[in-house]
Amino acid sequence: MTHRDDLHNKVIDLRKKGYSYNYISGETGVSKSTLSGWLSTIAYKPNKETVDKIGKARAASGYAKSKQKIESINKAEKEAKNDIGQITKRDLFMLGIGLYIGEGTKTHDIIRVINSDPKIIKLAINWFENACGLKLENFRMRIHLYPDNDLNECLDFWANASGIPLTQFQKTQIDLRKDKKLSKRGKLPYGTAHLSIKSNGAKEFGVFLSRRINGWMKEVLK
């Protein structure tokens, strides 16, 4: 378990015990905007300490809003599941094209998807395997980090999340620009993954595949 996992679990535990965002932020150093994402589905009922500190009216209002938000999220997710239904191979194919339009490299005949969300990277791998016929050995990964990231922790995280062995990881790049150092601190705990393709001598997985993907995007964007 990583340090971030420990921190995430501590945050959830404090919320379940009835503490406010202000209190949790002060105890953990996690910003309230991040807490909002982490705790959006965690039931909240102010404890006595919180009520005494912020007052009964404010505590009751916070409890009601939290309950209403969770009910709305649960309802939306249930309806969304019904909307999606069973995902077909064709659905995945078109979804992957959309993903590549948004996150893929489109120049110099390079095939690459860049994202900080492991679920997006995993979806891209799934698409490359199922729509393009690629195998595990065709994937390469390069991680871009900031000075506050732990190198080994990040490499282990992306290897586990993607299923790509560390032997297929390229040299990690660390952004040392001073203007980026503070603005990105803590926002990308595992950096950004650059997933790329190596043909391994198979022409259909080299430049031709890049042009084929560009052709798919061209048809979709007509």
C-alpha positions in Angstrom: 0.0 0.0 0.0 1.4 3.4 -1.0 1.5 6.6 1.1 -1.3 8.0 -0.9 -3.5 5.0 -0.2 -2.8 5.4 3.5 -3.8 9.1 3.2 -6.9 8.3 1.3 -8.0 5.7 3.8 -7.3 8.1 6.7 -9.5 10.8 5.0 -12.4 8.3 4.5 -12.1 7.1 8.1 -12.3 10.7 9.5 -15.3 11.5 7.3 -17.1 8.4 8.4 -16.5 9.5 12.0 -18.3 12.7 11.3 -15.6 15.3 10.7 -16.0 18.3 8.4 -13.9 19.1 5.4 -12.1 21.9 7.2 -11.1 19.6 10.0 -10.0 16.7 7.7 -8.0 19.2 5.5 -6.2 20.5 8.6 -5.4 17.1 9.9 -4.2 15.6 6.6 -3.1 18.5 4.5 -5.4 17.4 1.7 -7.2 20.3 -0.1 -10.9 20.7 0.2 -11.3 20.4 -3.5 -9.6 17.0 -3.5 -11.6 15.9 -0.5 -14.8 16.7 -2.4 -13.8 14.2 -5.0 -12.6 11.5 -2.6 -15.6 11.8 -0.3 -18.5 12.5 -2.7 -20.0 9.1 -2.0 -19.1 8.7 1.7 -22.1 9.1 4.0 -21.6 12.0 6.4 -23.3 12.6 9.8 -21.6 15.3 11.9 -20.2 14.1 15.2 -20.6 16.0 18.5 -17.2 17.7 18.1 -18.2 19.0 14.7 -21.6 20.1 15.9 -20.1 22.0 18.8 -17.6 23.7 16.6 -19.9 24.8 13.7 -23.3 24.9 15.4 -26.4 22.7 15.1 -28.0 24.6 12.2 -24.9 24.5 10.0 -24.2 20.8 10.9 -27.8 19.9 10.0 -27.5 21.7 6.7 -24.2 20.0 5.9 -25.7 16.6 6.7 -28.8 17.2 4.6 -26.8 18.4 1.6 -24.4 15.4 1.9 -27.4 13.0 2.0 -29.1 14.6 -1.0 -25.8 14.5 -3.0 -25.2 10.8 -2.4 -28.8 10.0 -3.3 -28.5 12.0 -6.5 -25.2 10.3 -7.4 -26.6 6.8 -6.8 -29.7 7.6 -8.9 -27.6 9.0 -11.7 -25.2 6.0 -11.7 -28.1 3.6 -11.8 -29.7 5.4 -14.7 -26.3 5.6 -16.5 -25.8 1.8 -16.1 -29.2 1.2 -17.8 -28.4 3.8 -20.5 -25.1 2.0 -21.4 -26.3 -1.6 -21.3 -24.1 -4.3 -22.7 -20.9 -2.9 -24.3 -20.3 -4.5 -27.7 -17.0 -4.9 -29.6 -18.2 -2.1 -32.0 -18.9 0.1 -29.0 -15.3 -0.4 -27.8 -13.9 0.2 -31.2 -15.7 3.6 -31.5 -14.9 4.5 -27.9 -11.2 3.9 -28.6 -11.3 6.2 -31.6 -12.9 8.9 -29.5 -10.2 8.3 -26.8 -7.5 8.6 -29.4 -9.0 11.8 -30.8 -8.8 13.4 -27.3 -5.6 11.9 -25.9 -3.6 10.4 -28.7 -0.5 11.7 -30.6 -1.5 12.6 -34.2 1.8 13.6 -35.8 5.1 12.1 -37.1 3.5 8.6 -37.5 3.8 8.1 -33.7 1.2 6.0 -31.8 0.9 7.3 -28.3 -1.8 7.9 -25.6 -1.0 10.3 -22.7 -3.0 10.4 -19.5 -2.6 10.5 -15.7 -5.7 8.3 -15.1 -4.8 4.6 -15.0 -8.3 3.7 -16.1 -7.8 5.7 -19.3 -4.5 4.0 -20.0 -6.0 0.6 -19.3 -8.9 1.4 -21.7 -6.3 2.4 -24.4 -4.5 -0.9 -23.9 -7.7 -2.8 -24.2 -8.6 -0.9 -27.4 -5.1 -1.5 -28.9 -5.4 -5.2 -28.2 -8.9 -5.8 -29.4 -9.3 -3.3 -32.2 -5.7 -3.3 -33.5 -4.5 -6.8 -32.7 -1.5 -5.7 -30.6 0.1 -8.0 -28.0 1.5 -7.1 -24.6 5.1 -7.1 -26.0 4.1 -4.3 -28.4 3.5 -1.8 -25.5 6.0 0.7 -24.1 5.5 3.0 -21.2 7.3 6.2 -20.2 6.4 8.0 -17.0 6.7 11.8 -16.7 7.1 12.9 -13.1 7.6 16.0 -10.9 10.2 16.5 -8.2 7.8 15.6 -5.4 6.9 12.2 -7.0 8.4 9.0 -5.6 10.1 7.3 -8.6 9.9 3.7 -7.5 6.4 4.0 -6.1 5.2 5.5 -9.4 6.9 2.9 -11.5 5.3 0.1 -9.4 1.9 1.8 -9.6 1.9 2.1 -13.4 3.3 -1.4 -13.9 0.5 -2.8 -11.7 -2.2 -0.6 -13.2 -1.3 -1.3 -16.8 -0.1 -4.9 -16.7 3.0 -3.8 -18.7 6.2 -5.3 -17.2 8.9 -2.8 -16.0 11.3 -4.2 -18.6 9.2 -2.5 -21.2 9.3 0.9 -19.4 11.5 3.6 -21.0 13.6 6.1 -19.1 11.5 8.2 -16.8 11.4 11.9 -17.4 11.3 14.3 -14.5 10.0 17.9 -15.1 12.4 20.2 -13.2 10.9 23.5 -14.5 10.5 25.8 -11.5 7.2 27.2 -12.8 5.7 23.7 -12.9 7.1 22.5 -9.6 4.6 24.2 -7.4 1.6 24.3 -9.6 1.7 20.5 -10.1 2.7 19.5 -6.5 0.4 16.8 -5.2 -2.0 17.0 -8.1 -0.4 14.2 -10.1 0.7 11.7 -7.4 1.8 9.1 -9.9 2.8 11.5 -12.7 1.6 11.1 -16.3 1.8 7.9 -18.3 2.9 8.0 -22.0 1.7 4.7 -23.6 3.3 4.0 -27.0 3.6 1.2 -29.5 6.6 -0.7 -30.9 6.0 -2.7 -34.0 8.7 -5.3 -33.1 9.3 -5.8 -36.9 5.6 -6.2 -37.8 4.8 -3.7 -40.5 1.1 -3.7 -39.8 1.9 -2.3 -36.3 4.3 0.4 -37.4 3.7 3.5 -39.6 0.8 1.8 -41.4 -1.2 1.4 -38.1 -0.6 5.0 -37.3 -2.0 6.0 -40.7 -4.9 3.6 -40.2 -5.8 5.2 -36.9 -5.6 8.6 -38.5 -8.0 7.3 -41.2 -10.4 6.1 -38.5 -10.4 9.5 -36.9 -10.8 11.3 -40.2 -13.9 9.2 -40.9 -15.4 9.9 -37.5 -14.7 13.6 -37.7 -16.3 14.1 -41.1 
